[in-house]
C-alpha cells in the first residue's frame, strides 16, 4: 500500500559523525566577516565624526547637511548658531554640521 523505503532514504543518517562545533564554523565565519566589513568601519567613522563635532569652535566656516554655508557664531551642547550673512544667524543642530567649507565632508554620505 504505502512504501516506507523512499521516506527512510530521505531522512538524515542516524549517526552522521559531524561534530556540532564543526557545524558552527560557517556561522562564526559569517559573523566575523560581517564585523570586519560592516561594523568596524562604521565604528571608526562614528568616532571620526564625534571628534570633528567636538572640535568645532567659534569662527569655523562650515557646511550643514542641508547645504547651508556659514561661520559658527555660538556653540552650545546640542546646537550651533551659524552666521550665514551679516545680521543673519541660524540655529542648527550640531549633528547637521557635515564638514568645513572647501573640504571633503566628514559626516557626509558614504559611497560604500
Helices and strands as residue ranges (DSSP letters): H 5-10, H 20-34, I 35-39, H 40-54, E 61-64, E 69-75, E 79-85, E 88-93, G 94-96, E 97-100
